[in-house]
Structure formats: C-alpha cells, structure tokens
Amino acid sequence: MRIVPYNVQLGGYMKQSHSVRNVLLVVGLSVAGLTLTACGGGSDGPPKPPPPAPPEYADKHMPADYWGNEDVIAEGKAIYTGQQNIDVNCASCHGKNGKPVKAGARDFRQTEHMKLYSDSQWFWRVSEGVKGTKMKSWKSKLSEDEIWKVIAFESTFGLKGQKYDAEKKAWVPIN
C-alpha cells in the first residue's frame, strides 16, 4: 500500500491500494466485453445458422408476387414502423433502417447473416418470437399476410433485390 496526496490545499492524505485499482480495471473490462457480446459485436467466426422452422411453419413461404413489390414493401414499412398499428413497432428495437437500437435485436443489414434464414424460418420467428430473447410473438397482433409484408420490408435492408427460392433453398436475385 502507498500513501498519495489527496488534497494538497488542505494537506490531506489518502491510502490507495493497487489491488482496488486492479479490481476496478478487471470489472470495467468485463462489463465492456459483455456489452459488446450483447450488442452482437465481438463474435468469432461466421454466424451460426438458426434452427430449422418447426413442421407447422416449414412449408410457409412468401407469396411469390411480394418479393420486390413496392406496394407490399410500403405496407410492410407502415406496419414495421408502427404507423398502421400502434401496438406493433418493430423499429423500436430493430431501428428504422434495420440497424438495431436495442441490445440483442437482429441487425437486418447483415446480408451474410440474414441469408442463413429461409423465408419460413423468418416467418416462424416473427410469428412465435425467439425464446431466451426479448423478441416476442407477433401472431396475436398481425395476420399472416401482415407478417409477410413486414418480412418483405425487412428483407430490403440486407437482401434487397433477392427472394428466397424454396426449391433451391437459397436466396436468389428477383429477376
């Protein structure tokens, strides 16, 4: 332990322990690391694919004429931003442009990550929510058609100009 000047004007002294400073440093670095992890940063390697959609969702697919359809996308945006239904505001977590504004929310702008989701997996997660996260189920607030419209809008952030081809099980160009 060492004694260091505390307040030169008052002539006071204070004892300072190196161990306290070291503990504070470790705690600070731990908090920073947890914050990065919670916000989606600091992960190693490529993103891991989500689990497959359960059987009741596995065969659900976006209506073919919705991909890239400007009218559908505009309706999806109105739902996503809470303009159509004040009880539904995806942008409050995922951000108006797909960049999350809350820790743990999916970043829809990350193309390589979003390509890991089939349209049926995406539909399932919006409908049922994601266990262990703050993403709740929206099927009680949105019809199936409205969920597809939201997904059509969300896909414009990181998958613009693409559609999910259920036969190829891949994202492909719309045209």
Backbone as a ProteinNet text record, in pm:
[ID]
protein_1_A
[PRIMARY]
MRIVPYNVQLGGYMKQSHSVRNVLLVVGLSVAGLTLTACGGGSDGPPKPPPPAPPEYADKHMPADYWGNEDVIAEGKAIYTGQQNIDVNCASCHGKNGKPVKAGARDFRQTEHMKLYSDSQWFWRVSEGVKGTKMKSWKSKLSEDEIWKVIAFESTFGLKGQKYDAEKKAWVPIN
[TERTIARY]
84.9	0	89.4	45.3	124.1	35.5	95.9	22.5	46.8	-63.8	-54.2	-126.4	-83.5	-152.5	-298.1	-385.9	-528.4	-574.1	-543.4	-581.9	-468.9	-389.1	-270.6	-307.9	-414	-452.9	-488.8	-554.4	-594.1	-489.3	-386.9	-281.8	-325.4	-434.5	-484.5	-411.4	-414.3	-352.9	-452.9	-431.4	-523.9	-443.4	-488.4	-423.5	-489.3	-407.2	-459.2	-400.6	-484.3	-440	-435	-326	-315.2	-419.1	-452	-547.5	-686.8	-726.2	-856.4	-858.7	-752.4	-743.2	-746.4	-678.3	-677.5	-816	-886.3	-1021.4	-1112.4	-1103.6	-1186.4	-1155.4	-1028.5	-989.6	-1049.8	-1040.9	-1096.4	-1248	-1315.9	-1461.8	-1499	-1428.3	-1456.8	-1439.4	-1331.8	-1309.9	-1414.9	-1456.5	-1560.7	-1692.6	-1730	-1854.7	-1847.9	-1734.1	-1719.7	-1733.4	-1672.8	-1683.1	-1825	-1896.8	-2035.7	-2123.2	-2097.3	-2174.4	-2154.8	-2030.3	-2005	-2075	-2070.8	-2135.2	-2286.2	-2347.9	-2492.9	-2537.2	-2453.3	-2489.5	-2454.2	-2405.5	-2375.7	-2234.1	-2153.2	-2014.8	-1927	-1804.5	-1706.9	-1723.2	-1810.2	-1825.6	-1715.4	-1674	-1569	-1630.3	-1571.6	-1613.3	-1742.8	-1785.6	-1908.5	-2031.3	-2141.8	-2265	-2315.3	-2377.5	-2431.5	-2573.5	-2608.3	-2744.4	-2847.8	-2967.6	-3074.4	-3128	-3201.6	-3262.3	-3366.9	-3394.7	-3498.2	-3635.3	-3719.3	-3857.2	-3928.7	-4013.4	-4089.3	-4185.8	-4234.2	-4318.9	-4435.4	-4499.9	-4615.7	-4578.6	-4448.4	-4402.3	-4315.2	-4264	-4165.6	-4213.1	-4341.7	-4393	-4457.9	-4442.6	-4496.5	-4392	-4436.3	-4343.5	-4409.4	-4326.5	-4371.6	-4450.7	-4565.3	-4634.8	-4538.3	-4532.7	-4432.9	-4431.5	-4547.6	-4551.6	-4519.5	-4482.8	-4448.3	-4302.6	-4211.7	-4070.4	-4048.2	-3993.3	-3962.4	-4082.6	-4202.3	-4323.6	-4330	-4317.8	-4309.6	-4432.8	-4551.1	-4673.4	-4672.4	-4633.2	-4625.2	-4519.2	-4405.7	-4296.3	-4340.5	-4414.5	-4464.7	-4561.6	-4648.6	-4740	-4661.3	-4559.6	-4474.3	-4401.6	-4357.5	-4290.2	-4386.3	-4510	-4609.3	-4634.6	-4636.1	-4654	-4529.1	-4412.9	-4283.1	-4257.2	-4296	-4269	-4381.8	-4486.8	-4595	-4698.6	-4693.5	-4790.1	-4926.6	-4927.8	-5054.1	-5120.3	-5040	-5092.7	-5001.3	-5052.5	-4966.8	-4912.8	-4972.4	-4924.4	-4806	-4775.3	-4665.4	-4569.2	-4445.6	-4344.1	-4208.4	-4179.4	-4054.7	-3933.5	-3949.1	-3839.5	-3795.6	-3881.3	-3842.5	-3727.6	-3706	-3591.3	-3491.9	-3544.9	-3459.5	-3416.6	-3465.9	-3429.4	-3503.7	-3524.1	-3599.7	-3530.7	-3397.4	-3322.9	-3261.9	-3310.9	-3260.4	-3141.8	-3087.8	-2976.8	-3037.5	-3008.8	-3071.8	-3048.5	-3151.9	-3141.1	-3147.3	-3169.6	-3169.1	-3076.2	-3003.1	-2909.8	-2981.4	-2919.4	-2973.4	-3065.1	-3111.9	-3201.2	-3121.2	-3182.6	-3117.4	-3089.3	-2970.7	-2931.8	-2966.4	-3074.5	-3122.4	-3032.3	-2933.8	-2843.7	-2730.6	-2711.3	-2602.1	-2642.2	-2610.1	-2652.8	-2614	-2489.1	-2443.6	-2518.9	-2554.9	-2632.6	-2776.7	-2835.9	-2976	-2996.3	-2894.7	-2905.8	-2917.1	-2886.2	-2896.6	-3041.7	-3132.4	-3273.5	-3353.1	-3427.6	-3523.7	-3642.5	-3727.9	-3846	-3935.7	-3942	-4025.2	-3966	-3833	-3770.5	-3797.9	-3787.5	-3811.5	-3956.1	-4048.4	-4190.9	-4217.5	-4157.9	-4173.1	-4125.3	-4009.1	-3952.5	-4034.7	-4088.4	-4174.7	-4306.4	-4360.6	-4488.5	-4480	-4379	-4369.6	-4274.4	-4193.7	-4091.8	-3970.4	-3871.4	-3747.7	-3722.9	-3732.2	-3712.1	-3573.5	-3567.5	-3440.3	-3397.6	-3484.4	-3455.3	-3576.4	-3564	-3676	-3772.8	-3738.4	-3825.8	-3949.3	-4063	-4186.5	-4266.2	-4367.6	-4456.7	-4544.4	-4561.8	-4645.5	-4770.7	-4791.6	-4906.1	-5040.5	-5043.2	-5170.7	-5201.9	-5103.3	-5122.5	-5125	-5067	-5056.5	-5113.5	-5179.4	-5226	-5105.1	-5122.8	-5014	-4972.6	-5070.2	-5039.9	-4958.1	-4993.7	-4918.3	-4776	-4758.5	-4622.9	-4539.1	-4596.8	-4522.6	-4485.2	-4574.3	-4543.4	-4429.8	-4429.4	-4318.9	-4188.1	-4189.8	-4069.1	-4023.2	-4117.5	-4081.1	-4007.8	-4055.1	-3987.4	-3852.1	-3848.7	-3722.5	-3615.3	-3656.4	-3559.1	-3489.4	-3546.5	-3483.2	-3357.5	-3337.2	-3218.9	-3091.6	-3094.3	-2973.1	-2985.9	-3106.3	-3129.9	-3203.8	-3186.3	-3256.7	-3227	-3332.9	-3317.9	-3310.6	-3334.9	-3330.1	-3462.4	-3484	-3600.9	-3554.7	-3634.2	-3599.3	-3664.3	-3583.4	-3632.3	-3643	-3766.9	-3790.1	-3739.5	-3743.9	-3694.4	-3542.8	-3474.5	-3327.4	-3277	-3367.4	-3332.3	-3217.8	-3238.6	-3135.1	-3196.7	-3125.4	-3162.3	-3109	-3194.3	-3158	-3205.2	-3146.4	-3194.6	-3341.4	-3413.6	-3556.9	-3576.6	-3494.3	-3512.4	-3430.3
-116.9	0	123.1	226.7	350.4	465.9	569.5	689.6	794	852.2	952.8	1079.1	1194.8	1320.1	1312.8	1356.5	1356.2	1496	1592.1	1729.2	1817.8	1861.2	1938.1	2064.9	2134.8	2260.2	2239.1	2127.4	2100.1	2017.9	1973.5	1895.5	1755	1705.3	1572.5	1464.2	1344.4	1228.8	1115.6	1027.9	917.5	791.5	676	549.1	491.8	444.2	388.3	249.2	153.7	15.9	-16.8	-79.9	-122.3	-229.7	-312.3	-420.1	-365.2	-256.6	-196.6	-146.4	-83	-31.2	-146.7	-254.8	-371.2	-434.5	-444.3	-499.8	-413.4	-283.2	-193.1	-208.1	-226.3	-244.3	-373	-481.8	-610.3	-600.6	-539.7	-524.4	-440.3	-331.8	-245	-317.1	-394	-469.2	-578.4	-641.4	-744.6	-686.2	-571.3	-505.1	-467	-414.9	-377.8	-500.1	-612	-734.6	-786.6	-784.7	-829.9	-739.5	-610.9	-516	-544.6	-566.7	-597.4	-725.9	-827.2	-953.9	-936.7	-864.3	-844.7	-767.3	-678	-596.1	-662.9	-785.8	-856.9	-837.1	-761.6	-743	-845.2	-856.3	-939.7	-1088.8	-1131.5	-1275	-1322.8	-1445.8	-1503.5	-1589.8	-1583.5	-1670.1	-1628.3	-1709.8	-1678.8	-1699.1	-1632.7	-1650.6	-1793.6	-1838.2	-1974.3	-1973.8	-2076.5	-2082.2	-2103	-2048.2	-2067.9	-2210.7	-2252.8	-2386.3	-2390	-2508.4	-2517.1	-2480.6	-2431.3	-2399.8	-2528.6	-2523.9	-2644.1	-2682.7	-2807.5	-2856.7	-2765.4	-2704.8	-2620.5	-2492.4	-2460.6	-2341.4	-2375.8	-2496.3	-2534.3	-2513.9	-2527.5	-2514.2	-2378.7	-2284.8	-2149.8	-2069.3	-2005.9	-1927	-1796.3	-1697.1	-1565.2	-1579.2	-1512	-1510.4	-1459.9	-1530.9	-1504.5	-1360	-1296.9	-1160.2	-1053.4	-1093.6	-997	-952	-1042.4	-1005.7	-888.8	-779.6	-663.9	-581.3	-615.6	-543.1	-414.6	-300.6	-172.3	-143.5	-182.5	-160.3	-245.3	-371.7	-461.9	-411.3	-370.1	-318.9	-193.2	-105.4	16.5	-19.1	-117.6	-162	-224.8	-303.3	-364.4	-260.6	-153.2	-44.8	23.1	45.1	108.8	22.3	-108	-198.5	-195.7	-211.8	-218.5	-95.1	21.3	146.1	188.3	106.4	135.9	233	269.6	363.6	299.5	170.2	101.6	51.5	9.8	-46.7	-0.2	81.3	137.8	31	-88.1	-197.3	-271.3	-241.8	-309.6	-203.5	-208.4	-114	-183.7	-257.4	-332.6	-238.8	-117.5	-21.2	20.2	3.3	42.6	-42.6	-160.5	-245.2	-258.2	-282.1	-310.9	-186	-69.9	54.3	73.7	198.9	229.5	180.6	168.1	124.2	-14.8	-91.2	-225.9	-232.7	-115.1	-110.7	-108.8	-211.4	-221.1	-98.7	-63.3	45.3	-10.4	-140.4	-206.9	-326.4	-347.8	-459.4	-591.9	-676.6	-809.2	-818	-705.2	-707.9	-746.2	-823	-866.7	-747.5	-746.6	-643.3	-693.5	-641.9	-687.8	-644.6	-559.4	-512.6	-611	-709.1	-806.7	-916.7	-895.7	-984.4	-1129.3	-1154.1	-1292.8	-1362.7	-1289	-1349.3	-1372.5	-1275	-1286.6	-1395.6	-1423.2	-1529.5	-1667.6	-1678.5	-1806.5	-1843	-1744.9	-1766	-1790.2	-1899	-1917	-1826	-1807.4	-1725.6	-1790.9	-1924.4	-1991.9	-1977.7	-1979.8	-1957.8	-1815.4	-1721.7	-1580.6	-1563.5	-1620.4	-1611.8	-1673.2	-1788.6	-1858.1	-1770.5	-1707.4	-1627.3	-1501.4	-1440.6	-1324	-1368.6	-1479.1	-1528.6	-1570.6	-1650.2	-1712.8	-1643.1	-1551.7	-1490.9	-1582	-1538.5	-1615.4	-1635.8	-1760.3	-1791.7	-1748.2	-1698	-1655.3	-1517.1	-1447.5	-1310.6	-1222.8	-1096.1	-1003.7	-1004.7	-1080.2	-1089.2	-1171.2	-1101.1	-1169.3	-1213.8	-1291.4	-1340.6	-1226.4	-1220.1	-1115.4	-1171.6	-1302.8	-1361.6	-1320	-1272.3	-1225.7	-1082	-1011.2	-871.1	-853.3	-951.1	-939.7	-1063.7	-1041.5	-1154.9	-1215.3	-1333.2	-1394.1	-1302.3	-1244.4	-1154.9	-1033.8	-977.8	-862.7	-902.8	-1023.1	-1069.2	-1081.2	-1135.8	-1145.3	-1007.2	-911.1	-775.5	-714.2	-739	-689.8	-754.2	-883.8	-954	-902	-872.3	-814.6	-682.3	-600.8	-474	-498.1	-584.4	-611.2	-665	-742.3	-800.5	-694.2	-574.3	-468.6	-412.7	-438.7	-385.9	-459.3	-591.2	-666.8	-763.3	-779.8	-875.5	-811.1	-681.5	-607.7	-669.1	-685.1	-741.7	-893.4	-955.1	-1101	-1155.9	-1282.9	-1353.8	-1492.1	-1553.9	-1688.7	-1787.8	-1876	-1979.3	-2108.4	-2150.1	-2267.5	-2396.2	-2404.3	-2524.9	-2535.4	-2422.5	-2421.6	-2409.2	-2372.4	-2348.2	-2246.5	-2135.8	-2032.2	-1898.1	-1792.6	-1658.4	-1638	-1589.4	-1571.2	-1431.9	-1379.2	-1249.9	-1258.9	-1148.6	-1144.7	-1162	-1100.3	-1108.2	-1217.9
0	0	0	-70.5	-70.3	-28.7	21.7	61.6	-46.1	-95.1	-201.2	-156.5	-208.1	-171.1	-213.5	-124.1	-152.5	-190.1	-108.1	-134.5	-84.7	-179	-143.6	-69	-108.2	-43.7	102.1	132.6	269.5	342.7	271	333.6	368.2	307.7	340.6	264.6	320.7	256.2	249.5	153.7	134.7	104.2	155	124	-0.2	-94	-218.8	-237	-259.3	-277.4	-425.6	-467.7	-607.8	-639.1	-540.3	-565.6	-597.1	-533.9	-563.6	-707.9	-748.4	-884.7	-985.1	-954.2	-1043.3	-1052.9	-941.5	-942.1	-1027.8	-1012.9	-1093.4	-1241.8	-1275.6	-1415	-1471.4	-1396.6	-1441	-1456.6	-1360	-1367.7	-1489.2	-1511.6	-1626.4	-1758.6	-1771.7	-1895.1	-1913.9	-1805.1	-1812.7	-1859.9	-1805.2	-1845.9	-1993	-2037.5	-2178.2	-2267.9	-2228.9	-2307	-2314.8	-2201.8	-2201.7	-2285.8	-2283.1	-2363.5	-2511.5	-2554.1	-2694.4	-2736.4	-2650.9	-2682.8	-2693.8	-2600.3	-2601.6	-2724.8	-2773.8	-2888.9	-3020.9	-3015.4	-3138.9	-3186.8	-3116.3	-3155.3	-3088.4	-3134.1	-3068.9	-3091.1	-3180.7	-3202.5	-3296.2	-3274.9	-3357.3	-3466.3	-3583.1	-3691.3	-3757.9	-3855	-3928.5	-3841	-3875.7	-3796.8	-3806.5	-3698.7	-3694.9	-3749	-3827.7	-3882.2	-3772.3	-3791.3	-3693.1	-3700.9	-3599.6	-3607.3	-3718.3	-3770.5	-3875.6	-3820.4	-3908	-3868	-3830.4	-3727.8	-3691.9	-3804.5	-3803.9	-3914.6	-3951.4	-3851.7	-3883.5	-3958.5	-3963.8	-4035.8	-4156.2	-4162.8	-4264.3	-4408	-4432.4	-4569.1	-4597.3	-4507.4	-4530.8	-4607.1	-4714.5	-4795.8	-4837.9	-4858.9	-4902.8	-5033.1	-5042.1	-5172.1	-5280.3	-5391	-5495.4	-5543.8	-5550.8	-5603.5	-5497.5	-5377	-5270.9	-5277.7	-5319.3	-5323.1	-5419.2	-5368.9	-5453	-5494.4	-5449.8	-5485.6	-5400.7	-5466.4	-5394.9	-5309.1	-5355.9	-5276.5	-5149.3	-5163.2	-5047.1	-4949.6	-5002.9	-4918.4	-4843.6	-4910	-4843.7	-4731.2	-4755.3	-4649.3	-4534.7	-4568.5	-4466.4	-4383.4	-4448	-4376.1	-4278.2	-4320	-4231.9	-4107.7	-4126.5	-4011.8	-3924.9	-3986.5	-3917.9	-3830.6	-3879.3	-3806.9	-3713.1	-3703.2	-3610.3	-3662.5	-3790	-3846.3	-3866.5	-3892.9	-3919.7	-3791.6	-3695.4	-3571.5	-3458.4	-3368.4	-3263.8	-3167.9	-3168	-3082.8	-3144.2	-3269.4	-3339.5	-3390.4	-3340.5	-3385.7	-3383.5	-3488.2	-3499.4	-3491	-3544.5	-3546.9	-3407.3	-3307.6	-3171.9	-3119.5	-3174.1	-3137.1	-3252.4	-3374.2	-3489	-3565.3	-3527.5	-3594.4	-3724.6	-3762.5	-3884.7	-4010.8	-4006.1	-4123.7	-4106.3	-4006.9	-3983.9	-3890.7	-3852.1	-3756.3	-3616.4	-3536	-3403.8	-3316	-3241.7	-3144.6	-3002.6	-2988.9	-2858	-2863.8	-2754.6	-2746.5	-2770.7	-2850.1	-2876.3	-2995.8	-3048.6	-3165.2	-3289.8	-3377	-3500.8	-3590.5	-3651.6	-3746.9	-3886.6	-3942.9	-4073.1	-4188.6	-4162.1	-4267.5	-4294.2	-4207.3	-4220.1	-4318.2	-4443.5	-4551.5	-4526.2	-4491.4	-4474.2	-4361.5	-4259.3	-4150.6	-4194.6	-4259.2	-4298.2	-4403.2	-4485	-4585.3	-4521.2	-4394.1	-4324.4	-4292.5	-4302.8	-4270.7	-4398.1	-4401.1	-4510.5	-4480.2	-4577.6	-4550.4	-4445.4	-4442.9	-4342	-4201.8	-4188.9	-4058.6	-4009.2	-4099.2	-4065.7	-4019.8	-4096.8	-4063.8	-3926.5	-3900.2	-3771.1	-3656.4	-3671.5	-3561.9	-3536.4	-3640.3	-3620.3	-3555.6	-3602.3	-3550.7	-3404.9	-3371.2	-3239	-3142.9	-3193.3	-3107.8	-3097.9	-3021.9	-3006.9	-2858.5	-2815	-2673.5	-2628.6	-2505.3	-2448.3	-2492.6	-2567.9	-2612.1	-2581.4	-2613.7	-2595.2	-2713.3	-2818.9	-2936.5	-2900.4	-2900.6	-2861.9	-2984	-2958.8	-3062.6	-3113.6	-3245.2	-3304.6	-3371.1	-3364.8	-3435.2	-3377	-3254.2	-3198.1	-3241.5	-3290.6	-3332.1	-3483.2	-3555.7	-3701.3	-3769.5	-3882.6	-3963.5	-4035.5	-4092.3	-4169.3	-4284.5	-4352.1	-4463.7	-4417.3	-4302.3	-4249.8	-4212.6	-4158	-4124.4	-4251.2	-4358.7	-4484.8	-4537.3	-4522.5	-4568.6	-4488.4	-4357.3	-4273.4	-4318.7	-4343.3	-4387.5	-4523.5	-4612.4	-4742.6	-4722.6	-4627.9	-4598.9	-4532.8	-4430	-4359.5	-4454.2	-4552.6	-4645.5	-4729.6	-4739.9	-4820.4	-4753.7	-4625.8	-4557.3	-4597.5	-4597.8	-4626.3	-4742.4	-4793.1	-4901	-5018.4	-5034.5	-5140.6	-5277.3	-5355.1	-5489.1	-5489.8	-5372.8	-5364.2	-5312.1	-5338.6	-5287.8	-5244.2	-5158.6	-5117.3	-5211.8	-5269.6	-5360.1	-5279.1	-5250.6	-5166.5	-5231.8	-5364.5	-5433	-5422.9	-5440.8	-5433.6	-5290.1	-5199	-5058.1	-5047.7	-5122.3	-5127.2	-5165.7	-5131.9	-5175	-5315.4	-5404.1	-5544.7	-5588.5	-5697.5	-5749.2	-5789.9	-5767.9	-5802.5	-5951.4	-6032.7	-6179.1	-6237.5
[MASK]
+++++++++++++++++++++++++++++++++++++++++++++++++++++++++++++++++++++++++++++++++++++++++++++++++++++++++++++++++++++++++++++++++++++++++++++++++++++++++++++++++++++++++++++++

